């Protein structure tokens, strides 16, 4: 499974709903992720943008489903899920890239 950082900016209507009826948004978020079998590692609120940030672990299909459900809800103006890799995985990718770099003909090189 992959690790993802998802940033979702609450809509004006979502904030209106939270003001009218305060609720535990972490509980609601965990219920949705749990329903799909996605593990939440961390959940934060970004004050400056009115966004929720979730660090989770799941598959691309699970993340696509989460995007569909949350996007259709109207609770968010934007949703962005970014796959993260460990520094060890990045080091391994650098080694592979070094070995195969000569196979690519860059458009700015003759």
MMTF fields as JSON, N, C-alpha, C and O atoms, coordinates in Angstrom:
{
  "mmtfVersion": "1.0.0",
  "mmtfProducer": "UNKNOWN",
  "numBonds": 439,
  "numAtoms": 440,
  "numGroups": 110,
  "numChains": 1,
  "numModels": 1,
  "chainsPerModel": [1],
  "groupsPerChain": [110],
  "chainIdList": ["A"],
  "bondAtomList": [4, 2, 8, 6, 12, 10, 16, 14, 20, 18, 24, 22, 28, 26, 32, 30, 36, 34, 40, 38, 44, 42, 48, 46, 52, 50, 56, 54, 60, 58, 64, 62, 68, 66, 72, 70, 76, 74, 80, 78, 84, 82, 88, 86, 92, 90, 96, 94, 100, 98, 104, 102, 108, 106, 112, 110, 116, 114, 120, 118, 124, 122, 128, 126, 132, 130, 136, 134, 140, 138, 144, 142, 148, 146, 152, 150, 156, 154, 160, 158, 164, 162, 168, 166, 172, 170, 176, 174, 180, 178, 184, 182, 188, 186, 192, 190, 196, 194, 200, 198, 204, 202, 208, 206, 212, 210, 216, 214, 220, 218, 224, 222, 228, 226, 232, 230, 236, 234, 240, 238, 244, 242, 248, 246, 252, 250, 256, 254, 260, 258, 264, 262, 268, 266, 272, 270, 276, 274, 280, 278, 284, 282, 288, 286, 292, 290, 296, 294, 300, 298, 304, 302, 308, 306, 312, 310, 316, 314, 320, 318, 324, 322, 328, 326, 332, 330, 336, 334, 340, 338, 344, 342, 348, 346, 352, 350, 356, 354, 360, 358, 364, 362, 368, 366, 372, 370, 376, 374, 380, 378, 384, 382, 388, 386, 392, 390, 396, 394, 400, 398, 404, 402, 408, 406, 412, 410, 416, 414, 420, 418, 424, 422, 428, 426, 432, 430, 436, 434],
  "bondOrderList": [1, 1, 1, 1, 1, 1, 1, 1, 1, 1, 1, 1, 1, 1, 1, 1, 1, 1, 1, 1, 1, 1, 1, 1, 1, 1, 1, 1, 1, 1, 1, 1, 1, 1, 1, 1, 1, 1, 1, 1, 1, 1, 1, 1, 1, 1, 1, 1, 1, 1, 1, 1, 1, 1, 1, 1, 1, 1, 1, 1, 1, 1, 1, 1, 1, 1, 1, 1, 1, 1, 1, 1, 1, 1, 1, 1, 1, 1, 1, 1, 1, 1, 1, 1, 1, 1, 1, 1, 1, 1, 1, 1, 1, 1, 1, 1, 1, 1, 1, 1, 1, 1, 1, 1, 1, 1, 1, 1, 1],
  "groupList": [{"groupName": "UNK", "atomNameList": ["N", "CA", "C", "O"], "elementList": ["N", "C", "C", "O"], "formalChargeList": [0, 0, 0, 0], "bondAtomList": [1, 0, 2, 1, 3, 2], "bondOrderList": [1, 1, 2], "singleLetterCode": "X", "chemCompType": "L-PEPTIDE LINKING"}],
  "groupTypeList": [0, 0, 0, 0, 0, 0, 0, 0, 0, 0, 0, 0, 0, 0, 0, 0, 0, 0, 0, 0, 0, 0, 0, 0, 0, 0, 0, 0, 0, 0, 0, 0, 0, 0, 0, 0, 0, 0, 0, 0, 0, 0, 0, 0, 0, 0, 0, 0, 0, 0, 0, 0, 0, 0, 0, 0, 0, 0, 0, 0, 0, 0, 0, 0, 0, 0, 0, 0, 0, 0, 0, 0, 0, 0, 0, 0, 0, 0, 0, 0, 0, 0, 0, 0, 0, 0, 0, 0, 0, 0, 0, 0, 0, 0, 0, 0, 0, 0, 0, 0, 0, 0, 0, 0, 0, 0, 0, 0, 0, 0],
  "groupIdList": [1, 2, 3, 4, 5, 6, 7, 8, 9, 10, 11, 12, 13, 14, 15, 16, 17, 18, 19, 20, 21, 22, 23, 24, 25, 26, 27, 28, 29, 30, 31, 32, 33, 34, 35, 36, 37, 38, 39, 40, 41, 42, 43, 44, 45, 46, 47, 48, 49, 50, 51, 52, 53, 54, 55, 56, 57, 58, 59, 60, 61, 62, 63, 64, 65, 66, 67, 68, 69, 70, 71, 72, 73, 74, 75, 76, 77, 78, 79, 80, 81, 82, 83, 84, 85, 86, 87, 88, 89, 90, 91, 92, 93, 94, 95, 96, 97, 98, 99, 100, 101, 102, 103, 104, 105, 106, 107, 108, 109, 110],
  "secStructList": [7, 3, 3, 3, 3, 3, 3, 3, 3, 3, 7, 2, 2, 2, 2, 2, 2, 2, 2, 2, 1, 7, 7, 7, 2, 2, 2, 2, 2, 2, 2, 2, 2, 2, 2, 2, 6, 7, 3, 3, 3, 3, 3, 3, 3, 3, 6, 6, 6, 6, 3, 3, 3, 3, 3, 3, 3, 3, 7, 2, 2, 2, 2, 2, 2, 2, 2, 2, 2, 2, 2, 2, 2, 6, 7, 3, 3, 3, 3, 3, 3, 3, 3, 3, 7, 7, 2, 2, 2, 2, 2, 2, 2, 2, 2, 2, 2, 2, 2, 2, 4, 4, 4, 7, 7, 7, 6, 6, 7, 7],
  "xCoordList": [0.837, 0.0, 0.878, 1.996, 0.355, 1.087, 0.641, -0.449, 1.507, 1.191, 0.794, 1.449, -0.278, -0.792, -0.933, -1.224, -0.72, -1.064, -2.227, -2.081, -3.366, -4.547, -4.85, -4.917, -5.032, -5.391, -6.729, -6.863, -7.711, -9.049, -9.504, -9.55, -9.838, -10.248, -11.76, -12.514, -12.192, -13.625, -14.313, -13.742, -15.539, -16.348, -17.014, -17.08, -17.498, -18.235, -19.438, -19.734, -20.13, -21.299, -20.918, -21.678, -19.753, -19.301, -19.061, -19.455, -18.415, -18.194, -19.515, -19.662, -20.473, -21.791, -22.434, -23.033, -22.304, -22.835, -22.139, -22.785, -20.812, -20.062, -20.433, -20.464, -20.718, -21.14, -22.544, -22.817, -23.432, -24.814, -24.916, -25.726, -24.077, -24.127, -22.716, -22.307, -21.962, -20.598, -20.583, -21.436, -19.602, -19.471, -17.995, -17.157, -17.701, -16.331, -15.989, -16.35, -15.307, -14.975, -13.939, -13.878, -13.131, -12.179, -12.928, -12.581, -13.945, -14.741, -15.401, -15.413, -15.944, -16.584, -15.565, -15.852, -14.382, -13.33, -12.866, -12.724, -12.632, -12.174, -13.223, -12.872, -14.495, -15.558, -15.523, -15.67, -15.329, -15.266, -14.039, -14.149, -12.883, -11.648, -11.713, -11.294, -12.241, -12.374, -13.296, -13.042, -14.363, -15.312, -14.633, -15.064, -13.572, -12.825, -11.582, -10.927, -11.257, -10.053, -8.785, -7.693, -8.913, -7.757, -7.352, -8.191, -6.077, -5.571, -5.18, -4.46, -5.654, -5.241, -4.089, -4.211, -2.965, -1.822, -1.894, -1.627, -2.253, -2.365, -3.478, -3.752, -4.113, -5.181, -4.999, -4.922, -4.931, -4.668, -5.658, -6.271, -5.802, -6.554, -5.571, -4.823, -5.573, -4.688, -5.464, -6.387, -5.085, -5.822, -5.848, -6.892, -4.728, -4.631, -5.468, -5.842, -5.768, -6.526, -7.892, -8.675, -8.187, -9.454, -9.493, -10.527, -8.351, -8.235, -7.982, -7.441, -8.381, -8.024, -6.891, -6.912, -5.907, -4.784, -4.752, -4.724, -4.758, -4.777, -3.555, -3.296, -2.813, -1.741, -2.313, -2.646, -2.421, -3.092, -2.344, -1.4, -2.785, -2.176, -3.28, -4.201, -3.166, -4.167, -3.712, -2.55, -4.636, -4.334, -4.84, -5.623, -4.391, -4.853, -6.36, -7.043, -6.885, -8.327, -9.106, -10.142, -8.604, -9.265, -9.25, -10.245, -8.126, -8.025, -8.955, -9.544, -9.09, -10.014, -11.447, -12.217, -11.799, -13.138, -13.378, -14.443, -12.384, -12.499, -12.712, -13.53, -11.98, -12.132, -13.522, -14.084, -14.083, -15.435, -16.469, -17.325, -16.38, -17.359, -17.267, -18.282, -16.055, -15.91, -16.175, -16.733, -15.784, -16.055, -17.539, -18.013, -18.279, -19.722, -20.488, -21.624, -19.872, -20.568, -20.792, -21.702, -19.972, -20.071, -19.376, -19.41, -18.747, -18.092, -16.766, -16.247, -16.216, -14.888, -14.869, -15.526, -14.098, -13.887, -12.8, -12.839, -11.829, -10.75, -10.222, -10.232, -9.76, -9.194, -7.966, -8.029, -6.847, -5.613, -4.958, -4.611, -4.787, -4.123, -2.782, -2.717, -1.723, -0.368, 0.241, 0.253, 0.749, 1.421, 2.809, 3.534, 3.167, 4.473, 5.307, 4.77, 6.619, 7.517, 8.573, 8.87, 9.125, 10.147, 11.446, 11.644, 12.311, 13.62, 14.426, 15.2, 14.259, 14.942, 14.473, 15.284, 13.169, 12.638, 13.154, 13.444, 13.27, 13.789, 15.254, 15.679, 16.024, 17.438, 17.554, 18.406, 16.699, 16.702, 16.322, 16.907, 15.348, 14.94, 16.082, 16.251, 16.869, 18.02, 19.022, 19.563, 19.267, 20.194, 19.69, 20.458, 18.405, 17.818, 17.884, 18.234, 17.555, 17.596, 19.004, 19.187, 19.983, 21.375, 21.726, 22.406, 21.253, 21.571, 20.879, 21.43, 19.689, 18.943, 18.907, 18.322, 19.512, 19.424, 19.854, 19.281, 20.839, 21.33, 20.3, 20.457, 19.26, 18.233, 17.268, 16.509, 17.288, 16.36, 17.056, 18.136, 16.432, 16.949, 16.183, 15.062, 16.781, 16.133, 15.978, 16.847, 14.886, 14.668, 15.66, 15.835, 16.299, 17.258, 18.704, 19.629, 18.899, 20.249, 20.298, 19.322, 21.429, 21.527, 22.372, 22.557],
  "yCoordList": [-1.186, 0.0, 1.244, 1.239, 2.285, 3.544, 4.517, 4.398, 5.473, 6.542, 7.771, 8.117, 8.42, 9.597, 10.769, 10.597, 11.965, 13.199, 13.8, 14.176, 13.883, 14.451, 15.79, 15.902, 16.803, 18.134, 18.489, 18.507, 18.769, 19.094, 20.407, 20.533, 21.378, 22.705, 22.726, 22.526, 22.97, 23.018, 24.114, 25.179, 23.843, 24.829, 25.784, 25.511, 26.893, 27.851, 27.171, 27.395, 26.341, 25.635, 24.688, 24.528, 24.062, 23.175, 23.968, 23.535, 25.13, 25.964, 26.45, 26.521, 26.784, 27.189, 26.057, 26.285, 24.834, 23.672, 23.426, 23.064, 23.623, 23.429, 24.477, 24.186, 25.704, 26.744, 26.475, 26.667, 26.033, 25.771, 24.567, 24.549, 23.557, 22.329, 21.768, 20.925, 22.235, 21.743, 20.218, 19.645, 19.587, 18.137, 17.761, 18.559, 16.548, 16.044, 15.604, 14.499, 16.44, 16.121, 15.0, 14.289, 14.845, 13.729, 12.406, 11.473, 12.325, 11.101, 10.796, 9.645, 11.811, 11.621, 11.175, 10.304, 11.77, 11.416, 9.984, 9.216, 9.632, 8.27, 7.232, 6.159, 7.541, 6.599, 6.318, 5.17, 7.356, 7.182, 6.365, 5.419, 6.73, 6.021, 4.563, 3.656, 4.345, 2.982, 2.136, 0.949, 2.74, 2.01, 1.448, 0.433, 2.111, 1.66, 0.844, 0.302, 0.756, 0.036, 0.85, 0.288, 2.183, 3.074, 3.483, 3.93, 3.331, 3.69, 5.159, 5.64, 5.869, 7.257, 7.257, 6.729, 7.857, 7.997, 9.314, 9.355, 10.39, 11.706, 12.483, 12.299, 13.358, 14.204, 15.591, 15.74, 16.601, 17.971, 18.936, 18.634, 20.105, 21.206, 22.331, 22.744, 22.825, 23.924, 25.229, 25.511, 26.008, 27.213, 28.238, 28.836, 28.45, 29.538, 29.316, 30.281, 28.058, 27.796, 27.168, 27.025, 26.795, 26.119, 24.731, 24.279, 24.062, 22.734, 21.672, 21.947, 20.473, 19.315, 18.607, 18.493, 18.134, 17.398, 16.026, 15.909, 14.993, 13.619, 12.884, 12.896, 12.247, 11.344, 9.942, 9.547, 9.201, 7.905, 6.862, 7.171, 5.627, 4.521, 3.705, 3.229, 3.554, 2.802, 2.575, 2.799, 2.129, 1.88, 3.04, 3.87, 3.086, 4.124, 4.021, 5.042, 2.803, 2.62, 3.152, 3.797, 2.881, 3.388, 4.914, 5.543, 5.501, 6.962, 7.569, 8.624, 6.913, 7.394, 7.369, 8.298, 6.321, 6.212, 7.304, 7.92, 7.541, 8.623, 9.961, 10.771, 10.19, 11.43, 11.579, 12.674, 10.484, 10.521, 10.859, 11.721, 10.175, 10.376, 11.79, 12.473, 12.228, 13.561, 14.656, 15.698, 14.434, 15.421, 15.593, 16.714, 14.492, 14.544, 15.14, 15.586, 15.148, 15.628, 17.134, 17.62, 17.874, 19.332, 19.974, 21.195, 19.163, 19.69, 20.38, 21.118, 20.142, 20.665, 21.397, 20.996, 22.486, 23.225, 22.583, 22.655, 21.954, 21.282, 20.133, 20.18, 19.096, 17.914, 17.5, 17.345, 17.323, 16.925, 15.814, 16.011, 14.649, 13.522, 13.283, 13.086, 13.304, 13.129, 11.876, 11.711, 10.989, 9.799, 10.191, 10.925, 9.702, 9.978, 8.704, 7.602, 8.859, 7.715, 8.04, 9.204, 6.999, 7.185, 7.675, 7.567, 8.203, 8.634, 7.433, 7.564, 6.267, 5.061, 4.697, 4.344, 4.783, 4.49, 5.51, 5.159, 6.761, 7.791, 7.533, 7.725, 7.101, 6.766, 5.625, 5.654, 4.625, 3.505, 3.992, 3.554, 4.895, 5.448, 6.221, 6.172, 6.935, 7.664, 6.712, 6.99, 5.583, 4.595, 4.024, 3.869, 3.715, 3.208, 4.261, 3.953, 5.493, 6.582, 6.766, 7.0, 6.658, 6.8, 5.716, 5.978, 4.496, 3.376, 3.493, 3.04, 4.086, 4.11, 5.469, 5.596, 6.479, 7.849, 7.956, 8.745, 7.19, 7.292, 6.796, 7.054, 6.097, 5.599, 6.702, 6.515, 7.85, 8.935, 10.001, 10.472, 10.375, 11.451, 12.731, 12.925, 13.59, 14.837, 15.776, 15.807, 16.545, 17.434, 18.595, 19.199, 18.912, 20.023, 19.57, 20.376, 18.296, 17.755, 17.209, 16.637, 17.385, 16.833, 15.59, 15.002],
  "zCoordList": [0.0, 0.0, 0.0, 0.514, -0.577, -0.685, 0.406, 0.966, 0.687, 1.635, 0.824, -0.159, 1.243, 0.552, 1.509, 2.693, 0.972, 1.672, 0.887, -0.277, 1.535, 0.9, 1.547, 2.771, 0.713, 1.189, 0.556, -0.667, 1.393, 0.911, 1.548, 2.771, 0.703, 1.171, 1.35, 0.397, 2.584, 2.873, 2.073, 1.838, 1.661, 0.939, 1.931, 3.129, 1.412, 2.241, 2.879, 4.053, 2.105, 2.626, 3.761, 4.716, 3.664, 4.739, 6.018, 7.101, 5.896, 7.083, 7.665, 8.885, 6.812, 7.302, 8.095, 9.146, 7.583, 8.287, 9.614, 10.597, 9.649, 10.895, 11.936, 13.132, 11.481, 12.418, 12.94, 14.125, 12.061, 12.451, 13.38, 14.307, 13.118, 13.913, 14.045, 13.247, 15.059, 15.252, 15.428, 16.106, 14.805, 14.919, 14.836, 14.419, 15.236, 15.221, 13.801, 13.396, 13.051, 11.661, 11.571, 10.568, 12.614, 12.609, 12.64, 11.916, 13.471, 13.557, 12.21, 11.774, 11.555, 10.25, 9.205, 8.384, 9.238, 8.283, 8.501, 7.549, 9.758, 10.062, 9.654, 9.163, 9.852, 9.476, 7.976, 7.556, 7.171, 5.722, 5.316, 4.538, 5.841, 5.486, 5.953, 5.234, 7.161, 7.686, 6.811, 6.61, 6.29, 5.442, 4.201, 3.654, 3.761, 2.581, 2.926, 2.036, 4.211, 4.61, 4.464, 4.379, 4.435, 4.338, 5.752, 6.534, 6.079, 7.409, 7.448, 6.573, 8.461, 8.676, 9.672, 10.778, 9.269, 10.172, 10.934, 12.135, 10.239, 10.866, 10.182, 8.996, 10.959, 10.443, 11.049, 12.268, 10.19, 10.636, 10.0, 8.976, 10.625, 10.036, 9.758, 10.645, 8.534, 8.149, 8.306, 7.542, 9.29, 9.656, 8.533, 8.272, 7.87, 6.891, 5.635, 4.969, 5.3, 4.07, 4.308, 3.369, 5.537, 5.802, 5.199, 4.707, 5.243, 4.633, 5.69, 6.761, 5.366, 6.174, 5.435, 4.21, 6.189, 5.613, 6.275, 7.5, 5.437, 5.927, 5.384, 4.181, 6.279, 5.882, 6.084, 7.202, 4.985, 5.047, 4.233, 3.506, 4.372, 3.638, 2.985, 3.648, 1.671, 0.928, -0.498, -0.834, -1.333, -2.741, -3.594, -3.131, -4.83, -5.757, -5.97, -6.049, -6.064, -6.24, -5.041, -5.203, -3.84, -2.638, -2.608, -2.25, -2.984, -2.987, -4.032, -3.799, -5.176, -6.206, -5.688, -5.934, -4.98, -4.404, -3.362, -3.335, -2.507, -1.52, -2.213, -1.775, -3.289, -4.043, -4.625, -4.625, -5.124, -5.687, -4.611, -4.81, -3.477, -2.404, -1.841, -1.702, -1.52, -0.928, -1.953, -1.612, -3.197, -4.24, -4.487, -4.678, -4.487, -4.726, -3.549, -3.708, -2.37, -1.172, -1.161, -0.49, -1.898, -1.876, -0.684, -0.531, 0.16, 1.36, 1.062, 1.9, -0.13, -0.438, -1.769, -2.73, -1.805, -3.052, -3.897, -5.125, -3.244, -3.971, -3.131, -1.901, -3.828, -3.18, -3.98, -5.199, -3.281, -3.948, -3.142, -1.978, -3.753, -3.096, -3.778, -4.991, -2.993, -3.505, -2.902, -1.682, -3.756, -3.249, -2.749, -3.42, -1.578, -0.971, -0.98, -0.867, -1.113, -0.984, 0.066, 0.332, 0.649, 1.682, 1.055, -0.155, 1.876, 1.39, 0.897, -0.051, 1.522, 1.04, -0.362, -1.219, -0.599, -1.934, -2.944, -4.088, -2.531, -3.439, -3.764, -4.903, -2.781, -3.026, -4.026, -4.914, -3.883, -4.83, -6.226, -7.217, -6.309, -7.607, -8.254, -9.473, -7.45, -7.989, -8.623, -9.693, -7.957, -8.499, -9.816, -10.766, -9.871, -11.112, -12.201, -13.34, -11.869, -12.852, -13.403, -14.597, -12.534, -12.983, -14.001, -14.992, -13.743, -14.639, -15.996, -16.999, -16.051, -17.316, -17.998, -19.074, -17.406, -17.936, -19.392, -20.143, -19.801, -21.174, -22.192, -23.385, -21.759, -22.682, -23.118, -24.069, -22.436, -22.745, -23.573, -23.217, -24.674, -25.525, -25.199, -25.67, -24.403, -23.996, -25.186, -26.057, -25.241, -26.377, -26.435, -27.494, -25.335, -25.309, -25.533, -25.429, -25.838, -26.086, -27.51, -27.995, -28.173, -29.535, -29.574, -30.64]
}
